[in-house]
Amino acid sequence: SKETKGLVSNLGLKIGEQRVVINKTNRQAIATTLAFEKTMGPKSTEHLEVSEKLNRPLLKIYHRHPGRVVTEGADITAGAEKLFSTLQDTRHNIRLIEASKEMLSSDRKDKKCGLFVDKDVLRLRKRRSNHRWVIGPPSFYTQ
């Protein structure tokens, strides 16, 4: 019974730790989603400022010279792909953590039921036991 109580309390602690990890991972996923959306840039070219456009005249002149390639566009695309794959991995990990939390909750519920069954069995055994013990005569009668 003490062992089962200990298991139930430990499972409760682990469920709380899982909840903390899920919340932390959700916050990270939200931050990654915001970073990914910012990396993808504005939805329309009208929202770009002149300094952000890669087809401005100064860059065209810069590209004419050999060895002077501006790789901003390729770097941004590669970074966005990495962010997207990280975001997918994070979402998958959140689902795995939530599944393990559900399993822990189910185990805790089963352990609590087992604890109640153990208590009921002990109570039944005490009730059905033979309470007529043979007690010898007291010592003051045998003088």
N, CA and C atoms as an extended XYZ file, in Angstrom:
429
Properties=species:S:1:pos:R:3:atomname:S:1:resname:S:1:resid:I:1 pbc="F F F"
N         0.824       -1.191        0.000 N   SER     1
C         0.000        0.000        0.000 CA  SER     1
C         0.870        1.258        0.000 C   SER     1
N         1.945        1.256        0.810 N   LYS     2
C         2.841        2.410        0.812 CA  LYS     2
C         3.531        2.548       -0.540 C   LYS     2
N         3.883        1.401       -1.106 N   GLU     3
C         4.545        1.424       -2.412 CA  GLU     3
C         3.615        1.997       -3.479 C   GLU     3
N         2.352        1.595       -3.439 N   THR     4
C         1.380        2.093       -4.421 CA  THR     4
C         1.143        3.583       -4.227 C   THR     4
N         1.065        4.031       -2.965 N   LYS     5
C         0.899        5.461       -2.706 CA  LYS     5
C         2.092        6.242       -3.245 C   LYS     5
N         3.282        5.696       -3.055 N   GLY     6
C         4.486        6.341       -3.582 CA  GLY     6
C         4.471        6.416       -5.097 C   GLY     6
N         4.038        5.329       -5.737 N   LEU     7
C         3.952        5.334       -7.198 CA  LEU     7
C         2.942        6.361       -7.691 C   LEU     7
N         1.800        6.448       -7.018 N   VAL     8
C         0.763        7.410       -7.424 CA  VAL     8
C         1.305        8.837       -7.294 C   VAL     8
N         1.987        9.127       -6.194 N   SER     9
C         2.508       10.491       -6.008 CA  SER     9
C         3.618       10.792       -7.013 C   SER     9
N         4.479        9.811       -7.299 N   ASN    10
C         5.535       10.021       -8.300 CA  ASN    10
C         4.944       10.231       -9.688 C   ASN    10
N         3.900        9.477      -10.011 N   LEU    11
C         3.250        9.677      -11.308 CA  LEU    11
C         2.624       11.067      -11.387 C   LEU    11
N         2.058       11.542      -10.290 N   GLY    12
C         1.512       12.900      -10.272 CA  GLY    12
C         2.585       13.948      -10.532 C   GLY    12
N         3.767       13.751       -9.929 N   LEU    13
C         4.880       14.675      -10.165 CA  LEU    13
C         5.328       14.644      -11.622 C   LEU    13
N         5.414       13.449      -12.178 N   LYS    14
C         5.846       13.320      -13.570 CA  LYS    14
C         4.833       13.947      -14.531 C   LYS    14
N         3.551       13.826      -14.206 N   ILE    15
C         2.526       14.452      -15.052 CA  ILE    15
C         2.692       15.969      -15.012 C   ILE    15
N         2.988       16.515      -13.837 N   GLY    16
C         3.236       17.957      -13.730 CA  GLY    16
C         4.463       18.384      -14.525 C   GLY    16
N         5.517       17.578      -14.470 N   GLU    17
C         6.717       17.889      -15.253 CA  GLU    17
C         6.415       17.837      -16.742 C   GLU    17
N         5.602       16.854      -17.159 N   GLN    18
C         5.210       16.767      -18.570 CA  GLN    18
C         4.440       18.012      -18.992 C   GLN    18
N         3.556       18.495      -18.120 N   ARG    19
C         2.777       19.695      -18.436 CA  ARG    19
C         3.701       20.887      -18.641 C   ARG    19
N         4.735       21.011      -17.793 N   VAL    20
C         5.700       22.103      -17.923 CA  VAL    20
C         6.438       22.000      -19.260 C   VAL    20
N         6.854       20.782      -19.615 N   VAL    21
C         7.579       20.583      -20.869 CA  VAL    21
C         6.679       20.900      -22.066 C   VAL    21
N         5.414       20.497      -22.006 N   ILE    22
C         4.489       20.776      -23.109 CA  ILE    22
C         4.306       22.281      -23.269 C   ILE    22
N         4.115       23.009      -22.167 N   ASN    23
C         3.939       24.462      -22.250 CA  ASN    23
C         5.190       25.142      -22.803 C   ASN    23
N         6.350       24.695      -22.349 N   LYS    24
C         7.606       25.271      -22.826 CA  LYS    24
C         7.790       25.006      -24.316 C   LYS    24
N         7.483       23.799      -24.747 N   THR    25
C         7.630       23.450      -26.158 CA  THR    25
C         6.616       24.190      -27.014 C   THR    25
N         5.403       24.394      -26.491 N   ASN    26
C         4.414       25.179      -27.232 CA  ASN    26
C         4.880       26.621      -27.410 C   ASN    26
N         5.466       27.203      -26.363 N   ARG    27
C         5.993       28.565      -26.491 CA  ARG    27
C         7.100       28.625      -27.538 C   ARG    27
N         7.955       27.598      -27.552 N   GLN    28
C         9.020       27.555      -28.551 CA  GLN    28
C         8.440       27.411      -29.954 C   GLN    28
N         7.402       26.606      -30.105 N   ALA    29
C         6.779       26.426      -31.412 CA  ALA    29
C         6.143       27.729      -31.893 C   ALA    29
N         5.529       28.467      -30.979 N   ILE    30
C         4.931       29.749      -31.364 CA  ILE    30
C         6.021       30.729      -31.808 C   ILE    30
N         7.133       30.769      -31.074 N   ALA    31
C         8.240       31.659      -31.449 CA  ALA    31
C         8.816       31.253      -32.799 C   ALA    31
N         8.943       29.947      -33.046 N   THR    32
C         9.464       29.468      -34.323 CA  THR    32
C         8.508       29.804      -35.457 C   THR    32
N         7.202       29.694      -35.208 N   THR    33
C         6.216       30.040      -36.226 CA  THR    33
C         6.311       31.524      -36.574 C   THR    33
N         6.434       32.378      -35.558 N   LEU    34
C         6.573       33.808      -35.821 CA  LEU    34
C         7.845       34.103      -36.609 C   LEU    34
N         8.945       33.455      -36.256 N   ALA    35
C        10.201       33.654      -36.984 CA  ALA    35
C        10.066       33.188      -38.432 C   ALA    35
N         9.402       32.064      -38.631 N   PHE    36
C         9.202       31.545      -39.986 CA  PHE    36
C         8.360       32.512      -40.810 C   PHE    36
N         7.292       33.034      -40.210 N   GLU    37
C         6.435       33.973      -40.943 CA  GLU    37
C         7.188       35.261      -41.286 C   GLU    37
N         8.030       35.726      -40.374 N   LYS    38
C         8.821       36.928      -40.667 CA  LYS    38
C         9.858       36.640      -41.739 C   LYS    38
N        10.414       35.434      -41.738 N   THR    39
C        11.411       35.069      -42.732 CA  THR    39
C        10.793       34.980      -44.128 C   THR    39
N         9.557       34.546      -44.178 N   MET    40
C         8.894       34.440      -45.477 CA  MET    40
C         8.657       35.815      -46.096 C   MET    40
N         8.719       36.845      -45.271 N   GLY    41
C         8.616       38.194      -45.789 CA  GLY    41
C         7.183       38.657      -45.931 C   GLY    41
N         7.030       39.844      -46.502 N   PRO    42
C         5.683       40.387      -46.665 CA  PRO    42
C         4.897       39.618      -47.717 C   PRO    42
N         3.599       39.754      -47.655 N   LYS    43
C         2.735       39.018      -48.581 CA  LYS    43
C         2.696       39.662      -49.960 C   LYS    43
N         3.076       40.912      -50.049 N   SER    44
C         3.034       41.619      -51.316 CA  SER    44
C         4.307       42.441      -51.472 C   SER    44
N         4.756       42.630      -52.715 N   THR    45
C         5.953       43.443      -52.940 CA  THR    45
C         5.690       44.905      -52.640 C   THR    45
N         4.432       45.286      -52.534 N   GLU    46
C         4.112       46.673      -52.189 CA  GLU    46
C         4.541       46.994      -50.755 C   GLU    46
N         4.650       45.965      -49.917 N   HIS    47
C         5.019       46.184      -48.526 CA  HIS    47
C         6.528       46.264      -48.311 C   HIS    47
N         7.311       45.999      -49.358 N   LEU    48
C         8.769       46.062      -49.239 CA  LEU    48
C         9.261       47.497      -49.349 C   LEU    48
N        10.284       47.777      -48.591 N   GLU    49
C        10.943       49.056      -48.764 CA  GLU    49
C        12.003       48.903      -49.845 C   GLU    49
N        12.487       50.022      -50.380 N   VAL    50
C        13.452       49.968      -51.475 CA  VAL    50
C        14.729       49.259      -51.038 C   VAL    50
N        15.162       49.472      -49.808 N   SER    51
C        16.416       48.861      -49.354 CA  SER    51
C        16.312       47.353      -49.195 C   SER    51
N        15.086       46.824      -49.148 N   GLU    52
C        14.909       45.381      -48.962 CA  GLU    52
C        14.823       44.631      -50.285 C   GLU    52
N        14.639       45.320      -51.386 N   LYS    53
C        14.481       44.655      -52.678 CA  LYS    53
C        15.842       44.216      -53.203 C   LYS    53
N        15.884       43.009      -53.754 N   LEU    54
C        17.144       42.468      -54.265 CA  LEU    54
C        17.370       42.848      -55.732 C   LEU    54
N        16.436       43.570      -56.328 N   ASN    55
C        16.609       43.956      -57.725 CA  ASN    55
C        16.865       45.468      -57.863 C   ASN    55
N        17.367       46.096      -56.819 N   ARG    56
C        17.635       47.522      -56.888 CA  ARG    56
C        18.883       47.768      -57.755 C   ARG    56
N        19.042       48.958      -58.322 N   PRO    57
C        20.125       49.228      -59.292 CA  PRO    57
C        21.531       48.982      -58.744 C   PRO    57
N        21.761       49.320      -57.481 N   LEU    58
C        23.100       49.128      -56.923 CA  LEU    58
C        23.473       47.648      -56.886 C   LEU    58
N        22.516       46.807      -56.575 N   LEU    59
C        22.780       45.362      -56.548 CA  LEU    59
C        23.012       44.823      -57.951 C   LEU    59
N        22.320       45.355      -58.953 N   LYS    60
C        22.531       44.906      -60.334 CA  LYS    60
C        23.957       45.230      -60.782 C   LYS    60
N        24.435       46.398      -60.416 N   ILE    61
C        25.817       46.773      -60.755 CA  ILE    61
C        26.788       45.874      -59.987 C   ILE    61
N        26.498       45.588      -58.756 N   TYR    62
C        27.352       44.740      -57.912 CA  TYR    62
C        27.442       43.329      -58.489 C   TYR    62
N        26.341       42.844      -59.046 N   HIS    63
C        26.320       41.492      -59.609 CA  HIS    63
C        27.121       41.391      -60.906 C   HIS    63
N        27.343       42.472      -61.603 N   ARG    64
C        28.079       42.426      -62.880 CA  ARG    64
C        29.540       42.055      -62.683 C   ARG    64
N        30.088       42.381      -61.547 N   HIS    65
C        31.499       42.104      -61.300 CA  HIS    65
C        31.666       40.647      -60.873 C   HIS    65
N        32.685       39.964      -61.396 N   PRO    66
C        32.872       38.548      -61.046 CA  PRO    66
C        33.242       38.375      -59.573 C   PRO    66
N        32.688       37.340      -58.992 N   GLY    67
C        32.980       37.026      -57.598 CA  GLY    67
C        32.202       37.868      -56.606 C   GLY    67
N        31.352       38.719      -57.078 N   ARG    68
C        30.583       39.599      -56.198 CA  ARG    68
C        29.099       39.223      -56.288 C   ARG    68
N        28.764       38.137      -55.702 N   VAL    69
C        27.379       37.674      -55.751 CA  VAL    69
C        26.754       37.876      -54.375 C   VAL    69
N        25.609       38.486      -54.364 N   VAL    70
C        24.873       38.668      -53.115 CA  VAL    70
C        23.952       37.462      -52.953 C   VAL    70
N        24.171       36.717      -51.900 N   THR    71
C        23.407       35.471      -51.713 CA  THR    71
C        22.318       35.634      -50.658 C   THR    71
N        21.809       36.845      -50.519 N   GLU    72
C        20.790       37.072      -49.492 CA  GLU    72
C        19.555       36.223      -49.732 C   GLU    72
N        19.097       36.185      -50.966 N   GLY    73
C        17.880       35.432      -51.286 CA  GLY    73
C        18.029       33.953      -50.999 C   GLY    73
N        19.162       33.367      -51.394 N   ALA    74
C        19.392       31.933      -51.161 CA  ALA    74
C        19.532       31.644      -49.666 C   ALA    74
N        20.207       32.550      -48.944 N   ASP    75
C        20.365       32.358      -47.500 CA  ASP    75
C        19.015       32.431      -46.781 C   ASP    75
N        18.193       33.370      -47.200 N   ILE    76
C        16.874       33.508      -46.579 CA  ILE    76
C        16.027       32.277      -46.865 C   ILE    76
N        16.084       31.774      -48.096 N   THR    77
C        15.306       30.580      -48.446 CA  THR    77
C        15.785       29.358      -47.662 C   THR    77
N        17.113       29.193      -47.557 N   ALA    78
C        17.647       28.050      -46.797 CA  ALA    78
C        17.269       28.155      -45.321 C   ALA    78
N        17.354       29.369      -44.775 N   GLY    79
C        16.962       29.556      -43.378 CA  GLY    79
C        15.488       29.270      -43.159 C   GLY    79
N        14.650       29.684      -44.109 N   ALA    80
C        13.212       29.426      -43.991 CA  ALA    80
C        12.920       27.926      -44.049 C   ALA    80
N        13.636       27.212      -44.909 N   GLU    81
C        13.437       25.757      -44.984 CA  GLU    81
C        13.842       25.085      -43.676 C   GLU    81
N        14.961       25.526      -43.097 N   LYS    82
C        15.379       24.947      -41.810 CA  LYS    82
C        14.373       25.255      -40.715 C   LYS    82
N        13.873       26.492      -40.691 N   LEU    83
C        12.864       26.850      -39.694 CA  LEU    83
C        11.608       26.011      -39.860 C   LEU    83
N        11.204       25.780      -41.102 N   PHE    84
C        10.004       24.991      -41.351 CA  PHE    84
C        10.193       23.543      -40.894 C   PHE    84
N        11.359       22.967      -41.195 N   SER    85
C        11.598       21.582      -40.756 CA  SER    85
C        11.683       21.509      -39.227 C   SER    85
N        12.284       22.511      -38.603 N   THR    86
C        12.336       22.554      -37.143 CA  THR    86
C        10.940       22.678      -36.553 C   THR    86
N        10.103       23.482      -37.192 N   LEU    87
C         8.728       23.650      -36.734 CA  LEU    87
C         7.951       22.344      -36.835 C   LEU    87
N         8.148       21.604      -37.918 N   GLN    88
C         7.479       20.302      -38.055 CA  GLN    88
C         7.965       19.329      -36.989 C   GLN    88
N         9.281       19.305      -36.755 N   ASP    89
C         9.828       18.414      -35.714 CA  ASP    89
C         9.284       18.779      -34.341 C   ASP    89
N         9.179       20.070      -34.067 N   THR    90
C         8.670       20.522      -32.774 CA  THR    90
C         7.220       20.104      -32.587 C   THR    90
N         6.417       20.264      -33.621 N   ARG    91
C         5.013       19.854      -33.527 CA  ARG    91
C         4.889       18.343      -33.313 C   ARG    91
N         5.748       17.568      -33.993 N   HIS    92
C         5.743       16.117      -33.799 CA  HIS    92
C         6.132       15.770      -32.361 C   HIS    92
N         7.155       16.459      -31.836 N   ASN    93
C         7.595       16.206      -30.458 CA  ASN    93
C         6.504       16.560      -29.449 C   ASN    93
N         5.765       17.630      -29.721 N   ILE    94
C         4.667       18.005      -28.827 CA  ILE    94
C         3.615       16.897      -28.802 C   ILE    94
N         3.301       16.352      -29.972 N   ARG    95
C         2.325       15.252      -30.008 CA  ARG    95
C         2.827       14.036      -29.232 C   ARG    95
N         4.122       13.730      -29.345 N   LEU    96
C         4.687       12.596      -28.599 CA  LEU    96
C         4.631       12.840      -27.091 C   LEU    96
N         4.965       14.053      -26.675 N   ILE    97
C         4.940       14.378      -25.248 CA  ILE    97
C         3.513       14.311      -24.713 C   ILE    97
N         2.553       14.813      -25.490 N   GLU    98
C         1.158       14.757      -25.045 CA  GLU    98
C         0.675       13.312      -24.946 C   GLU    98
N         1.119       12.453      -25.876 N   ALA    99
C         0.737       11.040      -25.811 CA  ALA    99
C         1.334       10.384      -24.566 C   ALA    99
N         2.590       10.698      -24.261 N   SER   100
C         3.194       10.104      -23.056 CA  SER   100
C         2.517       10.640      -21.794 C   SER   100
N         2.077       11.903      -21.814 N   LYS   101
C         1.357       12.445      -20.660 CA  LYS   101
C         0.032       11.725      -20.468 C   LYS   101
N        -0.651       11.434      -21.562 N   GLU   102
C        -1.909       10.681      -21.468 CA  GLU   102
C        -1.666        9.283      -20.898 C   GLU   102
N        -0.568        8.653      -21.314 N   MET   103
C        -0.242        7.326      -20.785 CA  MET   103
C         0.054        7.404      -19.292 C   MET   103
N         0.781        8.436      -18.867 N   LEU   104
C         1.063        8.607      -17.441 CA  LEU   104
C        -0.227        8.842      -16.656 C   LEU   104
N        -1.119        9.640      -17.214 N   SER   105
C        -2.395        9.894      -16.533 CA  SER   105
C        -3.200        8.610      -16.396 C   SER   105
N        -3.195        7.798      -17.452 N   SER   106
C        -3.906        6.522      -17.401 CA  SER   106
C        -3.279        5.593      -16.357 C   SER   106
N        -1.945        5.549      -16.316 N   ASP   107
C        -1.255        4.727      -15.317 CA  ASP   107
C        -1.582        5.194      -13.899 C   ASP   107
N        -1.613        6.508      -13.706 N   ARG   108
C        -1.929        7.039      -12.375 CA  ARG   108
C        -3.349        6.671      -11.965 C   ARG   108
N        -4.269        6.770      -12.896 N   LYS   109
C        -5.659        6.404      -12.609 CA  LYS   109
C        -5.744        4.920      -12.238 C   LYS   109
N        -5.032        4.070      -12.986 N   ASP   110
C        -5.043        2.637      -12.687 CA  ASP   110
C        -4.421        2.350      -11.319 C   ASP   110
N        -3.336        3.062      -10.988 N   LYS   111
C        -2.702        2.850       -9.681 CA  LYS   111
C        -3.633        3.276       -8.551 C   LYS   111
N        -4.373        4.367       -8.751 N   LYS   112
C        -5.328        4.794       -7.720 CA  LYS   112
C        -6.417        3.743       -7.535 C   LYS   112
N        -6.907        3.187       -8.643 N   CYS   113
C        -7.920        2.126       -8.538 CA  CYS   113
C        -7.339        0.916       -7.803 C   CYS   113
N        -6.085        0.572       -8.114 N   GLY   114
C        -5.431       -0.536       -7.423 CA  GLY   114
C        -5.273       -0.273       -5.942 C   GLY   114
N        -5.000        0.971       -5.591 N   LEU   115
C        -4.881        1.346       -4.186 CA  LEU   115
C        -6.207        1.141       -3.457 C   LEU   115
N        -7.306        1.558       -4.071 N   PHE   116
C        -8.626        1.353       -3.462 CA  PHE   116
C        -8.973       -0.121       -3.346 C   PHE   116
N        -8.593       -0.907       -4.361 N   VAL   117
C        -8.851       -2.347       -4.305 CA  VAL   117
C        -8.055       -2.974       -3.169 C   VAL   117
N        -6.788       -2.564       -3.010 N   ASP   118
C        -5.967       -3.091       -1.912 CA  ASP   118
C        -6.591       -2.777       -0.560 C   ASP   118
N        -7.065       -1.545       -0.403 N   LYS   119
C        -7.702       -1.168        0.860 CA  LYS   119
C        -8.962       -1.995        1.105 C   LYS   119
N        -9.761       -2.194        0.063 N   ASP   120
C       -10.984       -2.986        0.216 CA  ASP   120
C       -10.670       -4.433        0.579 C   ASP   120
N        -9.633       -4.997       -0.026 N   VAL   121
C        -9.259       -6.383        0.278 CA  VAL   121
C        -8.794       -6.498        1.726 C   VAL   121
N        -7.998       -5.550        2.184 N   LEU   122
C        -7.555       -5.588        3.583 CA  LEU   122
C        -8.737       -5.478        4.541 C   LEU   122
N        -9.663       -4.588        4.234 N   ARG   123
C       -10.842       -4.425        5.079 CA  ARG   123
C       -11.673       -5.704        5.088 C   ARG   123
N       -11.821       -6.367        3.946 N   LEU   124
C       -12.580       -7.618        3.865 CA  LEU   124
C       -11.890       -8.723        4.660 C   LEU   124
N       -10.571       -8.805        4.564 N   ARG   125
C        -9.841       -9.827        5.317 CA  ARG   125
C        -9.990       -9.620        6.821 C   ARG   125
N        -9.925       -8.371        7.246 N   LYS   126
C       -10.093       -8.100        8.682 CA  LYS   126
C       -11.495       -8.458        9.139 C   LYS   126
N       -12.476       -8.174        8.316 N   ARG   127
C       -13.856       -8.449        8.705 CA  ARG   127
C       -14.127       -9.953        8.762 C   ARG   127
N       -13.530      -10.717        7.871 N   ARG   128
C       -13.795      -12.158        7.821 CA  ARG   128
C       -12.869      -12.977        8.701 C   ARG   128
N       -11.912      -12.353        9.331 N   SER   129
C       -10.966      -13.127       10.139 CA  SER   129
C       -11.651      -13.635       11.411 C   SER   129
N       -11.074      -14.689       11.965 N   ASN   130
C       -11.602      -15.289       13.186 CA  ASN   130
C       -11.081      -14.485       14.367 C   ASN   130
N       -11.985      -13.846       15.084 N   HIS   131
C       -11.574      -12.989       16.186 CA  HIS   131
C       -11.561      -13.714       17.527 C   HIS   131
N       -11.820      -15.013       17.528 N   ARG   132
C       -11.815      -15.754       18.802 CA  ARG   132
C       -10.436      -16.358       19.019 C   ARG   132
N        -9.652      -15.632       19.732 N   TRP   133
C        -8.318      -16.145       20.027 CA  TRP   133
C        -8.371      -16.905       21.347 C   TRP   133
N        -7.574      -17.924       21.416 N   VAL   134
C        -7.505      -18.688       22.657 CA  VAL   134
C        -6.550      -17.966       23.586 C   VAL   134
N        -7.100      -17.522       24.677 N   ILE   135
C        -6.290      -16.790       25.640 CA  ILE   135
C        -6.247      -17.631       26.908 C   ILE   135
N        -5.064      -17.856       27.369 N   GLY   136
C        -4.908      -18.646       28.580 CA  GLY   136
C        -5.452      -17.910       29.794 C   GLY   136
N        -5.625      -18.645       30.881 N   PRO   137
C        -6.150      -17.996       32.094 CA  PRO   137
C        -5.166      -16.955       32.590 C   PRO   137
N        -5.672      -15.913       33.169 N   PRO   138
C        -4.776      -14.878       33.698 CA  PRO   138
C        -3.899      -15.451       34.819 C   PRO   138
N        -2.777      -14.846       34.984 N   SER   139
C        -1.800      -15.375       35.943 CA  SER   139
C        -2.278      -15.258       37.369 C   SER   139
N        -3.167      -14.330       37.702 N   PHE   140
C        -3.613      -14.216       39.098 CA  PHE   140
C        -4.611      -15.298       39.474 C   PHE   140
N        -5.195      -16.054       38.486 N   TYR   141
C        -6.065      -17.158       38.815 CA  TYR   141
C        -5.276      -18.419       39.178 C   TYR   141
N        -4.089      -18.504       38.690 N   THR   142
C        -3.294      -19.708       38.931 CA  THR   142
C        -2.341      -19.528       40.084 C   THR   142
N        -2.840      -19.489       41.236 N   GLN   143
C        -1.953      -19.339       42.396 CA  GLN   143
C        -1.919      -20.573       43.224 C   GLN   143
